[in-house]
Amino acid sequence: MVQIIGAGFGRTGTASLKAALERLGYGPCYHMFEVIAQPDRVQHWARALDGEISDWEAVLGGFESTVDWPGCTFWRELVDFYPDAKVLLTVRDPEKWYDSVHSTIYRFAQEEPEDGHSFVKLRPTIERMIWDGTFGGRFDERAHAIEVFEEHNAAVQAAVPADRLLTYRVGEGWQRLCDFLGVPVPEEDFPHVNDSGSIRELVDRISRDGEVPSPFD
């Protein structure tokens, strides 16, 4: 049963947050990586876009938390379906967020995937959900994309009760996150995963191996 709902867009530290939540006992954590590793999962999200999902356990059963896309697209539905779950809104400087997305996952989306890569199967749904859906086919327009990002964050903050929500920057480390969740602070450093320079290598590895590596292995 999902205990933590990550409402923040991708490239706000969601891969590091996934690793952190799993270290804190809220794993496995559903991230876009899970869809890349197991492309058949994309059918759930295509159905969700069509309004055909009412039982979210059919999609997220077995997971204790969710961050990043595709889950953040359906944050309202997840907040309603899991009324006892806490909500984490990862944020970062909007200009830096845009630059990061544009130079990584958006650029990948414009490239033709190699035969056998997960993106061959995922691309239509990801385009429909994120680039055409969330950003209205206008992600290339910097001001528009940043406006969507800021409006999304404001909507989450307005809708989720303060005692259920943590607005969080992963650079803050363990303390505020652990205080919010009511768990002890680990001795090891907060994980740093998936920087802009290594994301393509990581995504290709997940697609090839069919599993998501843990930074704590």
Backbone as ProteinMPNN parsed JSONL, in Angstrom:
{"seq_chain_A": "MVQIIGAGFGRTGTASLKAALERLGYGPCYHMFEVIAQPDRVQHWARALDGEISDWEAVLGGFESTVDWPGCTFWRELVDFYPDAKVLLTVRDPEKWYDSVHSTIYRFAQEEPEDGHSFVKLRPTIERMIWDGTFGGRFDERAHAIEVFEEHNAAVQAAVPADRLLTYRVGEGWQRLCDFLGVPVPEEDFPHVNDSGSIRELVDRISRDGEVPSPFD", "coords_chain_A": {"N_chain_A": [[0.852, -1.199, 0.0], [0.579, 2.168, -0.883], [2.368, 4.579, 0.835], [3.681, 6.962, 0.614], [3.363, 9.69, -1.496], [4.814, 11.047, -4.222], [4.71, 14.161, -5.552], [6.117, 15.83, -7.162], [7.491, 17.071, -10.259], [9.504, 15.292, -12.714], [13.127, 15.455, -12.722], [13.546, 16.947, -10.46], [15.07, 15.978, -8.493], [14.073, 13.454, -8.085], [15.019, 10.837, -8.508], [17.056, 10.568, -6.633], [15.479, 10.928, -4.377], [13.84, 8.667, -4.554], [15.755, 6.652, -4.013], [16.408, 7.431, -1.413], [13.959, 7.135, -0.026], [13.577, 4.395, -0.266], [15.737, 3.531, 1.229], [14.856, 4.346, 3.716], [12.839, 2.63, 4.271], [10.543, 2.735, 2.78], [10.106, 1.269, 0.456], [9.427, -1.049, -2.266], [9.93, 1.85, -4.39], [8.023, 3.521, -6.739], [9.007, 4.747, -9.811], [9.661, 6.485, -12.887], [11.668, 4.908, -13.851], [10.87, 2.299, -13.275], [9.016, 1.777, -15.252], [10.566, 1.95, -17.52], [12.239, -0.209, -17.06], [10.416, -2.319, -17.123], [8.596, -2.416, -19.636], [5.948, -3.193, -20.206], [4.403, -2.155, -18.229], [3.519, 0.257, -19.079], [1.036, 0.14, -20.202], [-0.792, 0.383, -18.135], [-0.683, 3.087, -17.56], [-1.446, 4.251, -19.918], [-4.102, 3.502, -19.91], [-4.873, 4.89, -17.643], [-4.683, 7.519, -18.543], [-6.839, 7.499, -20.21], [-8.84, 7.572, -18.416], [-9.568, 5.19, -17.223], [-8.76, 3.944, -14.921], [-9.62, 3.127, -11.723], [-9.068, 1.716, -9.463], [-6.238, 2.103, -7.925], [-4.452, 0.391, -6.785], [-4.211, -1.66, -8.544], [-2.363, -0.741, -10.253], [-0.227, 0.211, -8.702], [0.146, -1.643, -6.741], [2.013, -3.379, -4.299], [3.991, -1.522, -4.134], [5.457, 0.882, -1.968], [5.761, 3.55, -2.138], [5.752, 6.393, -4.389], [7.291, 8.326, -6.923], [8.165, 11.018, -9.199], [7.362, 11.209, -12.773], [5.438, 8.473, -14.076], [3.594, 8.865, -12.028], [3.284, 11.428, -10.792], [1.705, 12.855, -12.521], [-0.819, 12.069, -11.912], [-1.383, 12.953, -9.37], [-3.524, 14.064, -7.918], [-5.542, 12.114, -8.053], [-4.223, 10.022, -6.757], [-3.796, 11.084, -4.197], [-6.412, 11.21, -3.303], [-7.132, 8.502, -3.428], [-5.394, 7.212, -1.704], [-5.809, 8.018, 1.236], [-4.409, 8.146, 3.649], [-1.801, 8.469, 3.024], [1.281, 10.282, 2.983], [2.446, 13.317, 1.401], [4.96, 14.265, -0.805], [6.44, 17.016, -2.183], [8.717, 17.638, -4.439], [10.914, 20.24, -5.264], [12.708, 22.703, -7.218], [14.967, 25.303, -8.313], [13.271, 27.055, -10.818], [14.365, 27.833, -13.355], [16.736, 26.338, -13.508], [15.622, 23.83, -13.33], [14.208, 23.708, -15.792], [16.326, 23.842, -17.648], [17.633, 21.456, -17.026], [15.703, 19.459, -17.635], [15.313, 19.991, -20.367], [17.79, 19.428, -21.482], [18.091, 16.758, -21.053], [15.832, 14.521, -20.502], [13.867, 15.561, -22.214], [15.292, 16.007, -24.554], [16.029, 13.36, -25.121], [13.542, 12.384, -25.763], [13.097, 13.425, -28.233], [14.716, 12.045, -29.898], [15.173, 9.23, -32.08], [14.483, 6.111, -30.831], [16.659, 3.273, -30.365], [16.274, 0.038, -31.876], [14.723, -2.345, -29.826], [15.087, -0.931, -27.505], [13.541, 0.24, -24.493], [12.135, 2.61, -24.873], [10.966, 2.491, -27.367], [8.517, 1.236, -27.021], [7.431, 2.788, -25.019], [7.315, 5.428, -25.819], [5.001, 6.616, -27.259], [2.993, 6.843, -25.233], [4.32, 8.304, -23.237], [4.813, 10.701, -24.583], [2.184, 11.529, -25.012], [1.308, 11.824, -22.369], [3.185, 13.546, -21.001], [4.72, 15.478, -22.681], [2.863, 16.336, -24.642], [0.568, 16.345, -23.08], [0.883, 17.366, -20.215], [2.46, 19.636, -20.856], [1.275, 20.662, -23.092], [2.285, 20.364, -25.708], [4.195, 22.322, -25.908], [6.704, 22.46, -24.741], [9.153, 23.37, -25.627], [8.932, 26.084, -25.478], [10.219, 28.103, -23.298], [9.27, 29.905, -21.23], [6.587, 29.177, -21.061], [6.75, 26.449, -20.254], [7.995, 26.699, -17.76], [6.051, 28.161, -16.442], [3.996, 26.238, -16.321], [5.238, 24.367, -14.66], [5.513, 25.861, -12.265], [2.835, 26.445, -11.717], [1.826, 23.891, -11.314], [3.192, 23.119, -8.955], [2.155, 25.025, -7.189], [-0.54, 24.297, -7.215], [-0.515, 21.78, -5.987], [0.373, 22.525, -3.429], [-1.753, 24.106, -2.637], [-3.865, 22.311, -2.523], [-3.289, 20.117, -0.88], [-3.454, 19.316, 2.522], [-1.557, 21.077, 5.019], [-0.409, 19.549, 7.062], [-0.039, 17.176, 5.897], [1.724, 17.411, 3.876], [4.995, 17.842, 2.537], [7.054, 20.209, 1.253], [9.921, 20.084, -0.573], [13.449, 20.172, -1.065], [15.91, 18.204, -2.479], [18.532, 18.704, -1.861], [18.519, 19.441, 0.763], [18.949, 17.254, 2.335], [18.786, 14.602, 4.819], [17.433, 15.39, 7.27], [14.976, 17.09, 7.454], [13.271, 15.561, 5.894], [13.219, 13.097, 7.256], [12.224, 13.932, 9.719], [9.641, 14.714, 8.961], [8.583, 12.274, 8.153], [8.808, 10.85, 10.439], [10.911, 9.109, 11.161], [14.132, 7.622, 11.992], [17.256, 9.364, 11.347], [19.438, 8.235, 8.875], [22.839, 6.955, 9.081], [24.521, 7.089, 6.878], [25.478, 9.124, 3.995], [23.12, 11.249, 2.305], [21.605, 9.947, -0.624], [22.884, 10.563, -3.921], [21.762, 10.636, -7.028], [21.616, 10.104, -10.561], [22.492, 12.475, -12.035], [22.684, 15.141, -14.493], [24.68, 14.495, -16.288], [24.905, 11.729, -16.272], [22.501, 10.502, -16.763], [21.59, 9.414, -19.238], [23.179, 7.156, -19.626], [22.391, 5.659, -17.392], [19.629, 5.248, -17.889], [19.769, 3.75, -20.268], [21.047, 1.496, -19.3], [19.137, 0.484, -17.502], [17.076, -0.118, -19.284], [18.323, -2.093, -20.788], [19.007, -4.074, -18.846], [16.632, -4.586, -17.547], [15.978, -4.023, -14.932], [16.097, -1.962, -11.986], [18.906, -0.46, -10.703], [20.213, -0.296, -7.335], [21.511, 2.364, -5.396], [22.556, 1.652, -3.005], [23.446, -0.879, -3.092]], "CA_chain_A": [[0.0, 0.0, 0.0], [1.381, 3.386, -1.012], [2.404, 5.431, 2.021], [4.264, 8.25, 0.237], [3.055, 10.119, -2.868], [5.685, 12.107, -4.722], [3.936, 14.979, -6.496], [7.01, 16.697, -7.928], [7.875, 16.702, -11.616], [10.825, 14.736, -12.93], [14.29, 16.356, -12.699], [13.565, 17.731, -9.219], [15.724, 15.136, -7.502], [13.203, 12.321, -7.787], [15.778, 9.582, -8.444], [17.692, 10.557, -5.316], [14.418, 10.728, -3.392], [13.493, 7.245, -4.629], [16.771, 5.903, -3.274], [16.302, 7.785, 0.0], [12.752, 6.515, 0.53], [13.813, 2.961, -0.148], [16.637, 3.361, 2.376], [14.089, 4.608, 4.94], [11.847, 1.585, 4.467], [9.348, 2.979, 1.97], [10.354, 0.676, -0.836], [9.963, -0.354, -3.431], [9.381, 3.149, -4.774], [7.708, 3.552, -8.175], [9.599, 5.877, -10.536], [9.66, 6.189, -14.323], [12.619, 3.816, -14.072], [10.16, 1.018, -13.253], [8.369, 1.603, -16.554], [11.649, 1.684, -18.469], [12.714, -1.572, -16.822], [9.35, -3.256, -17.488], [7.759, -1.578, -20.516], [4.531, -3.572, -20.22], [3.697, -1.327, -17.25], [3.008, 1.474, -19.703], [-0.386, -0.033, -20.514], [-1.565, 0.924, -17.014], [-0.715, 4.55, -17.63], [-2.275, 4.588, -21.074], [-5.48, 3.378, -19.438], [-5.127, 5.996, -16.713], [-4.925, 8.714, -19.36], [-8.194, 7.353, -20.766], [-9.794, 7.604, -17.314], [-10.058, 3.829, -16.999], [-8.227, 3.396, -13.673], [-10.262, 3.566, -10.483], [-8.362, 1.014, -8.39], [-4.813, 2.366, -8.154], [-3.652, -0.752, -6.354], [-3.962, -2.467, -9.732], [-1.186, -0.143, -10.899], [0.852, 0.444, -7.75], [0.183, -2.684, -5.728], [3.354, -3.864, -4.014], [4.887, -0.384, -3.942], [5.214, 1.643, -0.75], [5.869, 4.98, -2.441], [5.861, 6.712, -5.805], [7.844, 9.647, -7.223], [8.446, 11.265, -10.618], [6.365, 10.707, -13.714], [4.106, 8.953, -14.425], [2.714, 9.048, -10.879], [2.977, 12.818, -10.439], [0.62, 13.331, -13.387], [-2.092, 11.669, -11.295], [-1.25, 13.187, -7.932], [-4.833, 14.29, -7.296], [-6.203, 10.819, -7.917], [-3.514, 9.232, -5.751], [-4.063, 11.693, -2.893], [-7.76, 10.789, -2.92], [-7.219, 7.048, -3.298], [-4.596, 6.82, -0.535], [-6.039, 9.16, 2.13], [-3.472, 8.169, 4.769], [-0.437, 8.66, 2.52], [1.86, 11.615, 3.021], [2.759, 13.832, 0.065], [6.237, 14.964, -0.941], [6.542, 17.85, -3.383], [10.099, 18.03, -4.693], [11.0, 21.47, -6.049], [14.042, 23.256, -7.424], [14.926, 26.555, -9.056], [12.574, 26.774, -12.08], [15.242, 27.971, -14.513], [17.625, 25.177, -13.528], [14.784, 22.678, -13.662], [13.946, 23.686, -17.227], [17.568, 23.498, -18.348], [17.912, 20.041, -16.803], [14.758, 18.656, -18.419], [15.528, 20.227, -21.797], [19.051, 18.825, -21.931], [18.11, 15.315, -20.779], [14.705, 13.677, -20.899], [13.178, 16.11, -23.388], [16.148, 15.725, -25.715], [15.894, 11.939, -25.437], [12.224, 12.162, -26.351], [13.117, 13.857, -29.635], [15.563, 11.127, -30.652], [14.567, 7.963, -32.457], [15.11, 5.07, -30.012], [17.201, 2.107, -31.047], [15.45, -1.165, -31.803], [14.912, -3.105, -28.608], [15.099, -0.053, -26.334], [12.213, 0.392, -23.896], [11.454, 3.805, -25.36], [10.17, 2.162, -28.553], [7.168, 0.923, -26.548], [6.943, 3.804, -24.087], [7.307, 6.781, -26.375], [3.682, 7.229, -27.532], [2.284, 7.198, -23.998], [5.066, 9.376, -22.575], [4.535, 11.941, -25.319], [0.796, 11.909, -24.741], [1.16, 12.197, -20.974], [4.051, 14.622, -20.522], [5.052, 16.573, -23.601], [1.623, 16.868, -25.219], [-0.434, 16.498, -22.041], [1.246, 18.354, -19.193], [3.024, 20.869, -21.414], [0.493, 21.113, -24.234], [3.078, 20.401, -26.925], [4.931, 23.593, -25.954], [7.83, 22.464, -23.804], [10.239, 24.174, -26.204], [8.73, 27.479, -25.069], [10.744, 28.11, -21.935], [8.393, 30.603, -20.294], [5.381, 28.369, -20.881], [7.076, 25.254, -19.482], [8.237, 27.113, -16.38], [4.751, 28.518, -15.879], [3.32, 24.977, -16.006], [5.94, 23.834, -13.492], [5.17, 26.638, -11.07], [1.405, 26.268, -11.439], [1.678, 22.543, -10.756], [3.632, 23.146, -7.56], [1.194, 25.82, -6.426], [-1.782, 23.53, -7.098], [-0.301, 20.765, -4.955], [0.442, 23.196, -2.13], [-3.08, 24.61, -2.297], [-4.848, 21.242, -2.367], [-2.921, 19.125, 0.131], [-3.335, 19.937, 3.854], [-0.173, 21.335, 5.413], [0.13, 18.488, 7.914], [0.14, 15.977, 5.071], [2.585, 17.79, 2.758], [6.326, 18.411, 2.702], [7.69, 20.774, 0.062], [11.265, 19.616, -0.211], [14.566, 20.166, -2.014], [16.726, 17.062, -2.069], [19.773, 19.205, -1.298], [18.367, 19.615, 2.205], [19.423, 16.063, 3.015], [17.911, 13.689, 5.541], [16.775, 15.785, 8.505], [13.572, 17.495, 7.303], [12.535, 14.424, 5.354], [13.023, 12.123, 8.322], [11.316, 14.537, 10.7], [8.298, 14.665, 8.387], [8.127, 10.888, 8.113], [8.878, 10.282, 11.779], [11.854, 7.987, 11.165], [15.483, 8.047, 12.35], [18.162, 9.801, 10.286], [20.491, 7.247, 8.627], [24.214, 7.407, 9.278], [25.191, 7.346, 5.605], [25.117, 10.346, 3.287], [21.919, 11.225, 1.457], [22.016, 9.488, -1.96], [22.875, 11.483, -5.059], [21.55, 9.743, -8.161], [20.993, 10.554, -11.802], [22.764, 13.84, -12.455], [22.439, 15.336, -15.93], [25.728, 13.879, -17.091], [24.878, 10.264, -16.246], [21.15, 9.963, -16.895], [21.4, 8.577, -20.424], [23.82, 5.871, -19.342], [21.556, 4.935, -16.437], [18.399, 4.836, -18.565], [20.104, 2.666, -21.197], [21.35, 0.308, -18.492], [17.873, -0.055, -16.99], [16.376, -0.716, -20.421], [19.045, -3.308, -21.177], [19.005, -5.097, -17.801], [15.278, -4.881, -17.101], [15.846, -3.807, -13.501], [16.601, -0.667, -11.531], [19.961, -0.681, -9.714], [20.136, 0.462, -6.102], [22.785, 2.989, -5.034], [23.03, 1.1, -1.736], [23.95, -2.253, -3.304]], "C_chain_A": [[0.885, 1.245, 0.0], [1.244, 4.245, 0.239], [2.925, 6.837, 1.724], [3.944, 8.527, -1.222], [3.985, 11.267, -3.234], [4.97, 12.883, -5.808], [4.816, 15.842, -7.383], [7.314, 16.16, -9.311], [9.246, 16.012, -11.625], [11.885, 15.828, -13.013], [14.209, 17.356, -11.55], [14.223, 16.922, -8.102], [14.961, 13.869, -7.187], [13.955, 10.992, -7.73], [16.498, 9.466, -7.104], [16.659, 10.321, -4.228], [13.955, 9.274, -3.384], [14.47, 6.416, -3.803], [16.661, 6.173, -1.775], [15.096, 7.112, 0.644], [12.931, 5.01, 0.697], [14.765, 2.669, 1.016], [15.872, 3.51, 3.694], [12.982, 3.587, 5.185], [10.571, 1.757, 3.683], [9.552, 2.446, 0.549], [9.58, -0.629, -0.998], [9.211, 0.941, -3.738], [9.223, 3.192, -6.292], [8.189, 4.866, -8.789], [9.484, 5.538, -12.013], [10.634, 5.066, -14.663], [11.923, 2.464, -14.11], [9.489, 0.736, -14.599], [9.421, 1.312, -17.621], [12.147, 0.253, -18.319], [11.709, -2.62, -17.284], [8.323, -2.522, -18.348], [6.283, -1.958, -20.558], [3.725, -2.757, -19.211], [3.044, -0.109, -17.906], [1.522, 1.357, -20.026], [-1.276, 0.49, -19.387], [-1.755, 2.425, -17.158], [-1.471, 5.028, -18.855], [-3.747, 4.506, -20.684], [-5.83, 4.509, -18.472], [-5.416, 7.285, -17.473], [-6.313, 8.694, -19.976], [-9.262, 7.364, -19.678], [-10.323, 6.255, -16.922], [-9.537, 3.198, -15.709], [-8.987, 3.996, -12.493], [-9.6, 2.918, -9.273], [-6.867, 1.159, -8.63], [-3.907, 1.275, -7.62], [-3.375, -1.698, -7.528], [-2.733, -1.98, -10.485], [0.016, -0.146, -9.959], [0.915, -0.586, -6.626], [1.588, -3.24, -5.545], [4.367, -2.766, -3.802], [4.465, 0.395, -2.7], [5.22, 3.153, -0.996], [5.958, 5.158, -3.949], [6.386, 8.127, -5.964], [7.988, 9.782, -8.732], [7.2, 10.998, -11.468], [6.489, 9.192, -13.762], [3.198, 9.284, -13.236], [2.328, 10.487, -10.612], [1.907, 13.424, -11.333], [-0.738, 13.108, -12.729], [-2.075, 11.904, -9.788], [-2.598, 13.4, -7.248], [-5.553, 12.959, -7.049], [-5.548, 9.977, -6.823], [-3.756, 9.776, -4.351], [-5.444, 11.281, -2.396], [-7.827, 9.293, -2.623], [-6.493, 6.546, -2.058], [-4.689, 7.929, 0.515], [-5.076, 9.243, 3.309], [-2.027, 8.401, 4.328], [0.002, 10.111, 2.696], [2.322, 12.008, 1.619], [4.068, 14.601, 0.115], [6.239, 15.72, -2.26], [7.993, 18.284, -3.532], [10.12, 19.239, -5.624], [12.473, 21.825, -6.253], [13.889, 24.57, -8.169], [14.311, 26.31, -10.438], [13.468, 26.864, -13.316], [16.177, 26.762, -14.63], [16.85, 23.902, -13.837], [14.567, 22.596, -15.166], [15.191, 23.263, -17.997], [17.866, 22.012, -18.217], [16.995, 19.157, -17.643], [15.069, 18.78, -19.909], [16.763, 19.5, -22.308], [19.104, 17.319, -21.71], [16.857, 14.644, -21.324], [13.919, 14.233, -22.077], [13.987, 15.851, -24.656], [16.04, 14.259, -26.112], [14.585, 11.663, -26.161], [12.181, 12.548, -27.821], [13.929, 12.912, -30.52], [14.809, 9.847, -30.99], [15.232, 6.848, -31.657], [15.603, 3.903, -30.855], [16.239, 0.93, -30.904], [15.766, -1.921, -30.518], [14.954, -2.259, -27.356], [13.673, 0.112, -25.818], [11.438, 1.551, -24.481], [10.629, 3.55, -26.612], [8.712, 1.948, -28.142], [6.571, 2.069, -25.725], [6.636, 5.135, -24.745], [5.914, 7.347, -26.633], [2.955, 7.67, -26.269], [2.987, 8.318, -23.261], [4.815, 10.714, -23.274], [3.128, 12.441, -25.01], [0.644, 12.45, -23.319], [1.909, 13.477, -20.627], [4.161, 15.763, -21.52], [3.81, 17.179, -24.247], [0.571, 17.142, -24.151], [-0.101, 17.609, -21.063], [1.653, 19.685, -19.796], [2.347, 21.326, -22.701], [1.256, 21.214, -25.534], [3.961, 21.631, -27.042], [6.123, 23.614, -24.998], [8.996, 23.276, -24.329], [10.122, 25.652, -25.844], [9.057, 27.597, -23.581], [9.777, 28.733, -20.923], [7.133, 29.793, -20.019], [5.663, 27.168, -19.992], [7.295, 25.602, -18.013], [6.937, 27.515, -15.7], [3.97, 27.264, -15.483], [3.918, 24.36, -14.744], [5.515, 24.557, -12.217], [3.691, 26.499, -10.708], [1.12, 24.895, -10.847], [2.044, 22.546, -9.275], [2.643, 23.909, -6.679], [-0.116, 25.058, -6.218], [-1.666, 22.455, -6.018], [-0.331, 21.413, -3.569], [-0.918, 23.717, -1.68], [-4.044, 23.489, -1.93], [-4.566, 20.299, -1.207], [-2.784, 19.817, 1.489], [-1.884, 20.021, 4.308], [0.42, 20.207, 6.24], [0.376, 17.189, 7.154], [1.213, 16.181, 3.997], [3.948, 18.281, 3.24], [6.81, 18.907, 1.349], [9.194, 20.721, 0.33], [12.236, 19.746, -1.382], [15.536, 19.081, -1.574], [18.075, 17.506, -1.501], [19.712, 19.449, 0.198], [18.837, 18.392, 2.987], [18.348, 15.352, 3.819], [16.97, 14.35, 6.547], [15.3, 16.14, 8.331], [12.722, 16.347, 6.786], [12.224, 13.423, 6.462], [12.099, 12.663, 9.415], [9.868, 14.435, 10.231], [7.73, 13.248, 8.432], [8.155, 10.219, 9.48], [9.779, 9.065, 11.875], [13.247, 8.499, 11.521], [16.3, 8.462, 11.127], [19.247, 8.75, 10.087], [21.885, 7.835, 8.845], [24.885, 7.772, 7.969], [24.696, 8.634, 4.959], [23.827, 10.15, 2.498], [22.351, 10.835, 0.038], [21.948, 10.594, -3.004], [22.886, 10.641, -6.323], [21.133, 10.539, -9.382], [21.226, 12.025, -12.113], [22.682, 13.928, -13.975], [23.462, 14.628, -16.803], [25.629, 12.374, -17.199], [23.513, 9.666, -16.552], [21.005, 9.042, -18.102], [22.003, 7.193, -20.223], [22.962, 5.027, -18.409], [20.288, 4.412, -17.098], [18.673, 3.667, -19.516], [20.398, 1.374, -20.446], [20.069, -0.337, -17.973], [17.1, -0.738, -18.107], [17.009, -2.046, -20.805], [18.877, -4.433, -20.158], [17.605, -5.476, -17.315], [15.09, -4.768, -15.607], [16.494, -2.489, -13.125], [17.672, -0.897, -10.462], [19.753, 0.194, -8.472], [21.483, 1.089, -5.79], [23.366, 2.439, -3.746], [23.515, -0.329, -1.867], [25.479, -2.273, -3.205]], "O_chain_A": [[1.822, 1.354, 0.791], [0.136, 4.593, 0.647], [2.657, 7.781, 2.467], [4.22, 7.698, -2.089], [3.94, 12.333, -2.619], [4.657, 12.335, -6.865], [4.308, 16.523, -8.274], [7.387, 14.948, -9.517], [10.03, 16.131, -10.683], [11.584, 16.978, -13.332], [14.731, 18.467, -11.643], [13.967, 17.152, -6.92], [15.171, 13.264, -6.135], [13.564, 10.103, -6.973], [16.542, 8.388, -6.51], [16.92, 9.601, -3.264], [13.706, 8.711, -2.318], [14.063, 5.582, -2.995], [16.802, 5.259, -0.963], [15.204, 6.575, 1.747], [12.486, 4.429, 1.687], [14.607, 1.664, 1.708], [16.215, 2.86, 4.682], [12.271, 3.665, 6.186], [9.611, 1.014, 3.887], [9.205, 3.107, -0.43], [9.138, -1.236, -0.022], [8.038, 1.105, -3.4], [10.171, 2.93, -7.034], [7.821, 5.951, -8.338], [9.228, 4.382, -12.35], [10.445, 4.354, -15.649], [12.316, 1.581, -14.872], [9.407, -0.415, -15.028], [9.184, 0.51, -18.525], [12.44, -0.421, -19.307], [12.093, -3.68, -17.778], [7.3, -2.06, -17.842], [5.447, -1.127, -20.911], [2.502, -2.675, -19.319], [2.121, 0.483, -17.345], [0.826, 2.368, -20.114], [-2.377, 0.98, -19.638], [-2.835, 2.962, -16.914], [-2.074, 6.101, -18.832], [-4.546, 5.352, -21.087], [-6.95, 5.021, -18.484], [-6.296, 8.054, -17.086], [-6.899, 9.745, -20.236], [-10.446, 7.189, -19.965], [-11.409, 6.158, -16.349], [-9.84, 2.038, -15.427], [-8.995, 5.211, -12.293], [-9.572, 3.498, -8.188], [-6.289, 0.432, -9.437], [-2.724, 1.229, -7.957], [-2.403, -2.453, -7.498], [-2.137, -2.724, -11.264], [1.134, -0.463, -10.365], [1.663, -0.411, -5.664], [2.275, -3.537, -6.523], [5.48, -3.026, -3.344], [3.276, 0.547, -2.418], [4.745, 3.931, -0.169], [6.206, 4.206, -4.689], [5.981, 9.029, -5.231], [7.94, 8.789, -9.459], [6.145, 10.618, -10.962], [7.574, 8.67, -13.504], [2.153, 9.911, -13.41], [1.185, 10.764, -10.248], [1.266, 14.403, -10.952], [-1.684, 13.861, -12.959], [-2.678, 11.149, -9.025], [-2.79, 12.96, -6.114], [-6.098, 12.723, -5.97], [-6.234, 9.301, -6.056], [-3.905, 8.999, -3.408], [-5.629, 11.03, -1.205], [-8.495, 8.87, -1.68], [-6.918, 5.575, -1.433], [-3.746, 8.703, 0.672], [-4.938, 10.307, 3.913], [-1.133, 8.516, 5.166], [-0.797, 11.039, 2.573], [2.557, 11.154, 0.765], [4.262, 15.473, 0.962], [6.06, 15.129, -3.325], [8.449, 19.19, -2.835], [9.431, 19.26, -6.644], [13.356, 21.321, -5.56], [12.791, 24.911, -8.608], [14.785, 25.437, -11.165], [13.336, 26.051, -14.231], [16.382, 26.231, -15.721], [17.351, 23.007, -14.518], [14.724, 21.527, -15.755], [15.117, 22.424, -18.894], [18.299, 21.375, -19.178], [17.456, 18.215, -18.289], [15.086, 17.78, -20.627], [16.778, 19.013, -23.438], [20.059, 16.667, -22.132], [16.826, 14.242, -22.487], [13.361, 13.467, -22.862], [13.43, 15.516, -25.701], [15.968, 13.94, -27.299], [14.521, 10.82, -27.056], [11.336, 12.062, -28.571], [13.84, 12.972, -31.746], [13.909, 9.437, -30.257], [16.44, 6.651, -31.787], [15.047, 3.589, -31.907], [15.487, 0.841, -29.933], [16.931, -2.111, -30.168], [14.868, -2.792, -26.25], [12.718, 0.123, -26.595], [10.213, 1.491, -24.579], [9.695, 4.298, -26.899], [7.791, 2.411, -28.816], [5.36, 2.29, -25.736], [5.784, 5.885, -24.269], [5.662, 8.49, -26.249], [2.366, 8.75, -26.236], [2.327, 9.199, -22.71], [4.627, 11.737, -22.615], [2.916, 13.631, -24.776], [-0.071, 13.427, -23.098], [1.34, 14.39, -20.028], [3.742, 16.885, -21.237], [3.714, 18.399, -24.385], [-0.23, 18.066, -24.292], [-0.726, 18.669, -21.078], [1.246, 20.742, -19.313], [2.802, 22.28, -23.332], [0.931, 22.046, -26.381], [4.428, 21.961, -28.132], [6.505, 24.675, -24.503], [9.762, 23.825, -23.536], [11.109, 26.385, -25.899], [8.253, 27.23, -22.724], [9.505, 28.143, -19.877], [6.666, 29.729, -18.882], [4.897, 26.891, -19.068], [6.836, 24.884, -17.125], [6.742, 27.24, -14.516], [3.349, 27.234, -14.42], [3.192, 23.889, -13.869], [5.197, 23.923, -11.211], [3.339, 26.443, -9.529], [0.264, 24.759, -9.973], [1.295, 22.035, -8.443], [2.337, 23.488, -5.564], [-0.733, 25.164, -5.157], [-2.592, 22.243, -5.235], [-0.981, 20.909, -2.653], [-1.204, 23.766, -0.483], [-4.945, 23.69, -1.114], [-5.491, 19.743, -0.615], [-2.066, 20.811, 1.595], [-1.081, 19.135, 4.013], [1.615, 19.928, 6.141], [0.925, 16.23, 7.695], [1.573, 15.239, 3.291], [4.048, 19.029, 4.212], [6.96, 18.125, 0.41], [9.676, 21.248, 1.333], [11.892, 19.468, -2.531], [15.939, 19.046, -0.412], [18.697, 16.763, -0.741], [20.746, 19.645, 0.837], [19.095, 18.493, 4.187], [17.156, 15.48, 3.54], [15.821, 13.925, 6.676], [14.45, 15.547, 8.995], [11.575, 16.184, 7.201], [11.09, 12.959, 6.586], [11.285, 11.922, 9.967], [8.976, 14.107, 11.014], [6.548, 13.049, 8.714], [7.588, 9.141, 9.658], [9.465, 8.103, 12.576], [13.518, 9.69, 11.369], [16.07, 7.979, 10.018], [19.926, 8.398, 11.052], [22.079, 9.05, 8.798], [25.731, 8.666, 7.937], [23.646, 9.166, 5.319], [23.491, 9.041, 2.083], [23.36, 11.34, -0.455], [21.063, 11.45, -2.967], [23.89, 10.01, -6.653], [20.396, 11.52, -9.276], [20.28, 12.752, -12.42], [22.618, 12.907, -14.66], [23.155, 14.21, -17.919], [26.202, 11.784, -18.116], [23.376, 8.443, -16.597], [20.364, 7.995, -18.003], [21.408, 6.184, -20.604], [22.822, 3.82, -18.609], [19.911, 3.259, -16.892], [17.902, 2.709, -19.565], [20.042, 0.287, -20.903], [19.929, -1.56, -18.0], [16.533, -1.812, -17.907], [16.307, -3.01, -21.112], [18.64, -5.585, -20.521], [17.409, -6.549, -16.744], [14.152, -5.345, -15.055], [17.336, -1.966, -13.855], [17.375, -1.474, -9.416], [19.188, 1.284, -8.555], [22.509, 0.418, -5.906], [24.52, 2.711, -3.414], [23.946, -0.935, -0.886], [26.093, -3.33, -3.353]]}, "name": "protein", "num_of_chains": 1, "seq": "MVQIIGAGFGRTGTASLKAALERLGYGPCYHMFEVIAQPDRVQHWARALDGEISDWEAVLGGFESTVDWPGCTFWRELVDFYPDAKVLLTVRDPEKWYDSVHSTIYRFAQEEPEDGHSFVKLRPTIERMIWDGTFGGRFDERAHAIEVFEEHNAAVQAAVPADRLLTYRVGEGWQRLCDFLGVPVPEEDFPHVNDSGSIRELVDRISRDGEVPSPFD"}
